[in-house]
Amino acid sequence: MQQIHTADGHPLLHGSMLEAMRPEKKNERQGHHLSAKNIFLYAIIIVPALIIAALAFSNLHFNGNPKDGVPTGASALPAVVDALQPDPMLNDKPVFHYIEIIDGCDFEYSGECVNMRLGPSTSSEVAVRLRTGIVLKVEEKTVPGDGHDWYKIIFDGEIRYPERVKGDWYVAVDPTSVRPFDNAGDILLKKGDPFTTKRIVVDLSKETLTAYDGDSVFMEEPISTGLDSTPTPPGTFTVFKKTPSRYMQGPIPDLSDQAYDLPGVPWNLYFTADGAVIHGAYWHNHFGEPWSHGCVNLSPQNAKKLYEWADIGTAVIVQN
């Protein structure tokens, strides 16, 4: 068949040749259509799977365990959220390490005291003889020494008379007399804290403390408030700070000229800016009569019970 050319010399395709090419063009268009369709289908399947996988990975990356938390925005995937809900007992508060003396000598040093030493060895000098009820902050890791481990005591607050603390202090690890525990440490009242119906009533005339939750009595115990020379201030206050342990020393200028040194005062609820605190007292048993420098003293076991119950923001009413 003779080839026909256009006026400018380019070959002109014969009709039969054009017809033969049409199926190829059709198949090419179908190929593009199928490819786009496949991509769309893959997107429907893969994208949700990637989101779920990323969510689970993110949770493991930040928390180490699926039980420990869920990243923000996970509520868009209810099934995943249900599977990854955190343990309600866990929270994001920092954790500090403490020890409580559970079997030492009594307030008069009767019985066998737990010795706090100047080094991690039973041959090191005894710094303080520890009585039952004392709570001390310790380093996270124990220190090895003379065949067993030791807790190293640390202080994160101001010490009024630091010259009295000679060297480092260590307490031997002994589950029969020393209980280790973790705690959030200092907790301060801050704006936005939830309201609590709990209140603590300190009766100066009866030397009693009664704790209420609404109309229900949680506890009622004998206490020791301030002596005549260092009275506990009357009025209505708020628990604005909690801390499991503090170091009390005297004399206190403009308050008391009595010298004393009391490490590990336990279970402290601060309620005045001048330093009035509800706390445990391991150094006396005069509960039911005035005996303090203005604080409210409870036995260590009762102070612990109150501390664990009281919320930050709990009202403190000191009345005659």
C-alpha positions as a LaTeX table, in Angstrom:
\begin{tabular}{lrrr}
\hline
Residue & $x$ (\AA) & $y$ (\AA) & $z$ (\AA) \\
\hline
Met1 & 0.00 & 0.00 & 0.00 \\
Gln2 & 1.35 & 3.38 & $-0.98$ \\
Gln3 & 2.32 & 5.64 & 1.89 \\
Ile4 & 0.58 & 9.03 & 1.77 \\
His5 & 2.40 & 12.13 & 3.09 \\
Thr6 & 1.17 & 15.44 & 4.27 \\
Ala7 & 2.05 & 18.66 & 2.55 \\
Asp8 & 5.00 & 19.25 & 4.90 \\
Gly9 & 6.44 & 15.78 & 4.20 \\
His10 & 5.34 & 13.90 & 7.35 \\
Pro11 & 3.80 & 10.47 & 6.77 \\
Leu12 & 0.06 & 10.26 & 7.17 \\
Leu13 & $-1.15$ & 7.18 & 9.01 \\
His14 & $-3.59$ & 5.01 & 7.17 \\
Gly15 & $-7.00$ & 4.54 & 8.80 \\
Ser16 & $-6.40$ & 0.83 & 9.38 \\
Met17 & $-3.18$ & 1.66 & 11.13 \\
Leu18 & $-4.98$ & 4.13 & 13.41 \\
Glu19 & $-7.59$ & 1.52 & 14.20 \\
Ala20 & $-4.89$ & $-0.98$ & 15.13 \\
Met21 & $-3.41$ & 1.48 & 17.60 \\
Arg22 & $-6.65$ & 2.27 & 19.41 \\
Pro23 & $-6.66$ & $-0.88$ & 21.62 \\
Glu24 & $-3.15$ & $-0.08$ & 22.85 \\
Lys25 & $-4.23$ & 3.40 & 23.90 \\
Lys26 & $-7.27$ & 1.94 & 25.62 \\
Asn27 & $-5.19$ & $-0.59$ & 27.51 \\
Glu28 & $-2.72$ & 2.12 & 28.52 \\
Arg29 & $-5.56$ & 4.23 & 29.97 \\
Gln30 & $-6.91$ & 1.18 & 31.84 \\
Gly31 & $-3.45$ & 0.55 & 33.28 \\
His32 & $-3.31$ & 4.05 & 34.73 \\
His33 & $-6.82$ & 3.66 & 36.16 \\
Leu34 & $-5.98$ & 0.36 & 37.91 \\
Ser35 & $-2.76$ & 1.76 & 39.34 \\
Ala36 & $-4.55$ & 4.72 & 40.99 \\
Lys37 & $-7.24$ & 2.42 & 42.31 \\
Asn38 & $-4.66$ & 0.13 & 43.88 \\
Ile39 & $-2.92$ & 3.07 & 45.53 \\
Phe40 & $-6.23$ & 4.24 & 46.98 \\
Leu41 & $-6.99$ & 0.76 & 48.34 \\
Tyr42 & $-3.53$ & 0.46 & 49.84 \\
Ala43 & $-3.96$ & 3.85 & 51.51 \\
Ile44 & $-7.26$ & 2.76 & 53.09 \\
Ile45 & $-5.61$ & $-0.36$ & 54.54 \\
Ile46 & $-2.11$ & 0.86 & 55.39 \\
Val47 & $-2.66$ & 4.36 & 56.81 \\
Pro48 & $-4.86$ & 3.29 & 59.77 \\
Ala49 & $-2.44$ & 0.45 & 60.48 \\
Leu50 & 0.48 & 2.89 & 60.51 \\
Ile51 & $-1.39$ & 5.23 & 62.87 \\
Ile52 & $-2.09$ & 2.39 & 65.31 \\
Ala53 & 1.50 & 1.13 & 65.11 \\
Ala54 & 2.90 & 4.64 & 65.62 \\
Leu55 & 0.60 & 5.17 & 68.60 \\
Ala56 & 1.70 & 1.95 & 70.25 \\
Phe57 & 5.38 & 2.66 & 69.53 \\
Ser58 & 5.09 & 6.19 & 70.89 \\
Asn59 & 3.54 & 4.88 & 74.09 \\
Leu60 & 6.25 & 2.28 & 74.55 \\
His61 & 8.94 & 4.84 & 73.78 \\
Phe62 & 7.74 & 7.32 & 76.38 \\
Asn63 & 6.62 & 4.93 & 79.10 \\
Gly64 & 8.40 & 1.61 & 78.58 \\
Asn65 & 5.25 & $-0.40$ & 79.14 \\
Pro66 & 1.77 & $-0.14$ & 77.57 \\
Lys67 & 0.20 & $-0.03$ & 81.02 \\
Asp68 & 2.03 & 3.13 & 81.99 \\
Gly69 & 0.31 & 5.69 & 79.79 \\
Val70 & $-1.33$ & 6.80 & 76.53 \\
Pro71 & $-0.11$ & 9.62 & 74.27 \\
Thr72 & $-2.30$ & 12.68 & 73.81 \\
Gly73 & $-4.83$ & 12.30 & 71.02 \\
Ala74 & $-5.32$ & 8.57 & 71.43 \\
Ser75 & $-9.00$ & 9.10 & 72.18 \\
Ala76 & $-9.59$ & 9.01 & 68.42 \\
Leu77 & $-8.98$ & 5.28 & 68.62 \\
Pro78 & $-11.14$ & 3.94 & 71.49 \\
Ala79 & $-10.05$ & 0.32 & 71.11 \\
Val80 & $-6.39$ & 1.27 & 71.33 \\
Val81 & $-7.03$ & 3.59 & 74.29 \\
Asp82 & $-8.84$ & 0.85 & 76.19 \\
Ala83 & $-5.89$ & $-1.47$ & 75.63 \\
Leu84 & $-3.32$ & 1.10 & 76.75 \\
Gln85 & $-4.97$ & 2.74 & 79.77 \\
Pro86 & $-2.39$ & 3.51 & 82.52 \\
Asp87 & $-2.47$ & 1.92 & 85.92 \\
Pro88 & $-4.54$ & 4.37 & 88.05 \\
Met89 & $-2.04$ & 4.00 & 90.90 \\
Leu90 & 0.78 & 5.44 & 88.76 \\
Asn91 & 1.30 & 9.13 & 88.09 \\
Asp92 & 3.91 & 11.51 & 86.77 \\
Lys93 & 5.05 & 12.84 & 90.14 \\
Pro94 & 8.75 & 12.58 & 90.92 \\
Val95 & 9.72 & 9.81 & 93.30 \\
Phe96 & 12.18 & 10.15 & 96.17 \\
His97 & 13.56 & 7.51 & 98.50 \\
Tyr98 & 13.21 & 7.35 & 102.27 \\
Ile99 & 13.70 & 5.01 & 105.19 \\
Glu100 & 11.56 & 4.70 & 108.31 \\
Ile101 & 12.95 & 3.30 & 111.56 \\
Ile102 & 10.39 & 0.67 & 112.53 \\
Asp103 & 12.29 & $-1.08$ & 115.33 \\
Gly104 & 14.72 & 1.17 & 117.16 \\
Cys105 & 14.90 & 2.40 & 120.72 \\
Asp106 & 11.99 & 4.31 & 122.26 \\
Phe107 & 11.72 & 8.03 & 123.08 \\
Glu108 & 13.90 & 7.54 & 126.19 \\
Tyr109 & 16.52 & 5.53 & 124.25 \\
Ser110 & 15.35 & 2.36 & 125.99 \\
Gly111 & 15.96 & $-0.78$ & 123.97 \\
Glu112 & 18.33 & $-1.21$ & 121.04 \\
Cys113 & 18.72 & 1.86 & 118.83 \\
Val114 & 19.53 & 1.78 & 115.13 \\
Asn115 & 22.96 & 3.33 & 114.71 \\
Met116 & 23.55 & 5.98 & 112.07 \\
Arg117 & 27.29 & 6.02 & 111.34 \\
Leu118 & 29.82 & 8.34 & 109.69 \\
Gly119 & 30.82 & 5.68 & 107.17 \\
Pro120 & 29.40 & 2.52 & 105.56 \\
Ser121 & 30.96 & 0.21 & 108.14 \\
Thr122 & 30.12 & $-1.11$ & 111.58 \\
Ser123 & 33.52 & 0.11 & 112.67 \\
Ser124 & 32.69 & 3.72 & 111.74 \\
Glu125 & 31.81 & 6.19 & 114.48 \\
Val126 & 28.15 & 6.41 & 115.52 \\
Ala127 & 26.75 & 9.83 & 114.58 \\
Val128 & 23.19 & 9.46 & 115.90 \\
Arg129 & 21.26 & 6.74 & 117.73 \\
Leu130 & 17.97 & 6.45 & 115.85 \\
Arg131 & 14.66 & 5.97 & 117.64 \\
Thr132 & 11.53 & 4.30 & 116.33 \\
Gly133 & 9.48 & 6.57 & 114.08 \\
Ile134 & 12.31 & 8.56 & 112.49 \\
Val135 & 12.04 & 9.10 & 108.71 \\
Leu136 & 15.12 & 10.00 & 106.66 \\
Lys137 & 15.67 & 10.75 & 102.98 \\
Val138 & 18.27 & 8.56 & 101.27 \\
Glu139 & 20.06 & 8.26 & 97.96 \\
Glu140 & 18.50 & 6.04 & 95.31 \\
Lys141 & 21.28 & 3.44 & 95.37 \\
Thr142 & 22.71 & 1.79 & 98.44 \\
Val143 & 26.43 & 1.79 & 99.20 \\
Pro144 & 28.37 & $-1.46$ & 99.73 \\
Gly145 & 30.47 & $-1.82$ & 102.86 \\
Asp146 & 31.89 & $-4.48$ & 105.21 \\
Gly147 & 29.80 & $-7.33$ & 103.83 \\
His148 & 26.41 & $-5.67$ & 103.41 \\
Asp149 & 24.74 & $-2.57$ & 101.97 \\
Trp150 & 24.13 & 0.84 & 103.52 \\
Tyr151 & 21.68 & 3.69 & 102.94 \\
Lys152 & 23.36 & 7.09 & 102.49 \\
Ile153 & 21.37 & 9.90 & 104.12 \\
Ile154 & 20.79 & 13.11 & 102.14 \\
Phe155 & 19.34 & 16.51 & 103.01 \\
Asp156 & 17.56 & 18.70 & 100.49 \\
Gly157 & 16.42 & 21.46 & 102.85 \\
Glu158 & 18.19 & 24.14 & 104.82 \\
Ile159 & 20.01 & 23.00 & 107.95 \\
Arg160 & 19.96 & 25.70 & 110.62 \\
Tyr161 & 23.21 & 24.53 & 112.25 \\
Pro162 & 25.18 & 22.65 & 109.56 \\
Glu163 & 28.29 & 22.56 & 111.74 \\
Arg164 & 26.54 & 19.90 & 113.83 \\
Val165 & 26.49 & 17.50 & 110.86 \\
Lys166 & 29.97 & 15.99 & 110.76 \\
Gly167 & 30.65 & 14.02 & 107.60 \\
Asp168 & 28.23 & 11.77 & 105.72 \\
Trp169 & 25.64 & 9.63 & 107.48 \\
Tyr170 & 24.90 & 5.97 & 106.75 \\
Val171 & 22.34 & 3.45 & 108.02 \\
Ala172 & 22.76 & $-0.28$ & 107.47 \\
Val173 & 20.17 & $-2.06$ & 105.32 \\
Asp174 & 18.17 & $-4.22$ & 107.72 \\
Pro175 & 14.55 & $-5.15$ & 106.85 \\
Thr176 & 13.80 & $-6.02$ & 110.48 \\
Ser177 & 14.44 & $-2.49$ & 111.73 \\
Val178 & 14.51 & $-0.18$ & 108.69 \\
Arg179 & 11.70 & 0.13 & 106.15 \\
Pro180 & 12.55 & 1.69 & 102.76 \\
Phe181 & 9.77 & 3.44 & 100.85 \\
Asp182 & 9.24 & 5.84 & 97.95 \\
Asn183 & 7.36 & 9.12 & 98.22 \\
Ala184 & 6.65 & 12.24 & 96.16 \\
Gly185 & 8.61 & 14.31 & 98.68 \\
Asp186 & 7.66 & 17.93 & 99.24 \\
Ile187 & 4.13 & 18.72 & 98.01 \\
Leu188 & 3.11 & 22.38 & 97.84 \\
Leu189 & $-0.31$ & 23.97 & 97.54 \\
Lys190 & $-0.76$ & 25.48 & 94.09 \\
Lys191 & $-3.41$ & 27.36 & 92.21 \\
Gly192 & $-6.01$ & 25.05 & 90.72 \\
Asp193 & $-5.67$ & 22.27 & 93.32 \\
Pro194 & $-9.05$ & 20.59 & 93.86 \\
Phe195 & $-11.21$ & 21.62 & 96.80 \\
Thr196 & $-11.32$ & 19.21 & 99.72 \\
Thr197 & $-14.00$ & 18.78 & 102.38 \\
Lys198 & $-11.40$ & 17.52 & 104.85 \\
Arg199 & $-10.53$ & 19.56 & 107.92 \\
Ile200 & $-8.39$ & 19.18 & 111.03 \\
Val201 & $-9.56$ & 20.67 & 114.32 \\
Val202 & $-6.92$ & 21.28 & 117.00 \\
Asp203 & $-8.44$ & 21.86 & 120.45 \\
Leu204 & $-5.94$ & 23.68 & 122.65 \\
Ser205 & $-8.01$ & 23.30 & 125.82 \\
Lys206 & $-8.39$ & 19.52 & 125.46 \\
Glu207 & $-5.05$ & 18.86 & 123.69 \\
Thr208 & $-6.81$ & 16.77 & 121.05 \\
Leu209 & $-6.81$ & 16.66 & 117.27 \\
Thr210 & $-9.91$ & 15.57 & 115.36 \\
Ala211 & $-9.86$ & 15.01 & 111.60 \\
Tyr212 & $-13.10$ & 15.23 & 109.63 \\
Asp213 & $-14.13$ & 14.44 & 106.09 \\
Gly214 & $-17.39$ & 16.34 & 105.83 \\
Asp215 & $-19.35$ & 15.24 & 108.90 \\
Ser216 & $-17.47$ & 11.94 & 109.29 \\
Val217 & $-14.74$ & 11.65 & 111.90 \\
Phe218 & $-11.59$ & 10.06 & 110.51 \\
Met219 & $-9.53$ & 10.12 & 113.70 \\
Glu220 & $-9.40$ & 11.74 & 117.15 \\
Glu221 & $-6.11$ & 11.57 & 119.04 \\
Pro222 & $-4.26$ & 13.23 & 121.93 \\
Ile223 & $-1.65$ & 15.81 & 120.93 \\
Ser224 & 0.95 & 18.15 & 122.38 \\
Thr225 & 0.67 & 21.80 & 121.39 \\
Gly226 & 2.89 & 24.76 & 122.32 \\
Leu227 & 4.01 & 25.64 & 125.81 \\
Asp228 & 2.98 & 28.98 & 127.31 \\
Ser229 & 6.28 & 30.52 & 126.19 \\
Thr230 & 5.91 & 29.17 & 122.62 \\
Pro231 & 2.14 & 28.84 & 122.01 \\
Thr232 & 0.46 & 27.29 & 119.00 \\
Pro233 & $-1.31$ & 30.14 & 117.14 \\
Pro234 & $-5.13$ & 29.99 & 117.14 \\
Gly235 & $-7.07$ & 30.62 & 113.94 \\
Thr236 & $-8.12$ & 29.02 & 110.68 \\
Phe237 & $-5.33$ & 27.91 & 108.35 \\
Thr238 & $-4.63$ & 25.64 & 105.39 \\
Val239 & $-2.19$ & 22.79 & 104.87 \\
Phe240 & 0.04 & 24.37 & 102.23 \\
Lys241 & 2.97 & 21.95 & 102.34 \\
Lys242 & 3.55 & 18.28 & 103.05 \\
Thr243 & 6.90 & 16.56 & 103.48 \\
Pro244 & 7.69 & 13.12 & 104.96 \\
Ser245 & 10.88 & 14.24 & 106.72 \\
Arg246 & 12.63 & 17.36 & 107.99 \\
Tyr247 & 15.59 & 18.22 & 110.23 \\
Met248 & 14.58 & 20.29 & 113.30 \\
Gln249 & 17.23 & 22.18 & 115.25 \\
Gly250 & 17.24 & 24.75 & 118.01 \\
Pro251 & 17.64 & 27.30 & 119.42 \\
Ile252 & 15.35 & 29.31 & 117.15 \\
Pro253 & 16.00 & 33.08 & 117.26 \\
Asp254 & 13.10 & 35.11 & 118.69 \\
Leu255 & 11.25 & 31.91 & 119.57 \\
Ser256 & 13.23 & 29.56 & 121.77 \\
Asp257 & 16.71 & 29.50 & 123.31 \\
Gln258 & 16.57 & 25.74 & 123.89 \\
Ala259 & 19.20 & 23.73 & 122.03 \\
Tyr260 & 18.00 & 20.54 & 120.36 \\
Asp261 & 18.87 & 18.44 & 117.34 \\
Leu262 & 16.19 & 16.22 & 115.78 \\
Pro263 & 16.95 & 14.62 & 112.41 \\
Gly264 & 14.17 & 12.81 & 110.57 \\
Val265 & 11.11 & 14.49 & 112.11 \\
Pro266 & 8.33 & 12.54 & 110.38 \\
Trp267 & 5.08 & 13.27 & 108.53 \\
Asn268 & 4.95 & 17.07 & 108.41 \\
Leu269 & 1.85 & 19.14 & 107.53 \\
Tyr270 & 2.72 & 22.86 & 107.37 \\
Phe271 & $-0.13$ & 25.25 & 108.14 \\
Thr272 & 1.44 & 28.66 & 108.96 \\
Ala273 & 4.15 & 30.66 & 107.21 \\
Asp274 & 5.90 & 31.10 & 110.59 \\
Gly275 & 6.60 & 27.39 & 110.75 \\
Ala276 & 3.74 & 25.85 & 112.73 \\
Val277 & 3.52 & 22.22 & 111.64 \\
Ile278 & 1.55 & 19.11 & 112.55 \\
His279 & 4.12 & 16.32 & 112.77 \\
Gly280 & 5.17 & 13.16 & 114.51 \\
Ala281 & 7.27 & 13.40 & 117.68 \\
Tyr282 & 9.54 & 10.44 & 118.45 \\
Trp283 & 11.34 & 12.16 & 121.38 \\
His284 & 8.57 & 12.30 & 123.99 \\
Asn285 & 5.26 & 10.72 & 124.99 \\
His286 & 3.57 & 13.70 & 126.66 \\
Phe287 & 0.60 & 13.60 & 124.31 \\
Gly288 & $-2.44$ & 15.12 & 125.96 \\
Glu289 & $-0.51$ & 18.08 & 127.42 \\
Pro290 & 1.40 & 21.10 & 126.02 \\
Trp291 & 4.99 & 20.16 & 125.20 \\
Ser292 & 6.09 & 21.79 & 121.94 \\
His293 & 7.67 & 24.99 & 120.62 \\
Gly294 & 4.42 & 25.87 & 118.82 \\
Cys295 & 3.93 & 22.87 & 116.56 \\
Val296 & 1.24 & 20.22 & 116.97 \\
Asn297 & 2.82 & 16.92 & 118.03 \\
Leu298 & 1.31 & 13.49 & 117.40 \\
Ser299 & 2.77 & 10.08 & 118.04 \\
Pro300 & 4.68 & 8.94 & 114.91 \\
Gln301 & 2.11 & 6.28 & 114.04 \\
Asn302 & $-0.82$ & 8.74 & 114.35 \\
Ala303 & 1.09 & 11.42 & 112.43 \\
Lys304 & 1.69 & 8.95 & 109.59 \\
Lys305 & $-1.99$ & 8.01 & 109.50 \\
Leu306 & $-3.00$ & 11.70 & 109.36 \\
Tyr307 & $-0.35$ & 12.54 & 106.75 \\
Glu308 & $-1.49$ & 9.83 & 104.37 \\
Trp309 & $-5.14$ & 10.92 & 104.78 \\
Ala310 & $-4.78$ & 14.71 & 104.60 \\
Asp311 & $-4.95$ & 16.41 & 101.21 \\
Ile312 & $-2.96$ & 19.49 & 100.38 \\
Gly313 & $-5.39$ & 22.35 & 101.03 \\
Thr314 & $-7.00$ & 20.68 & 104.07 \\
Ala315 & $-8.32$ & 23.29 & 106.52 \\
Val316 & $-6.67$ & 23.46 & 109.97 \\
Ile317 & $-8.75$ & 25.07 & 112.70 \\
Val318 & $-6.88$ & 25.80 & 115.94 \\
Gln319 & $-9.31$ & 26.73 & 118.71 \\
Asn320 & $-9.35$ & 27.15 & 122.47 \\
\hline
\end{tabular}
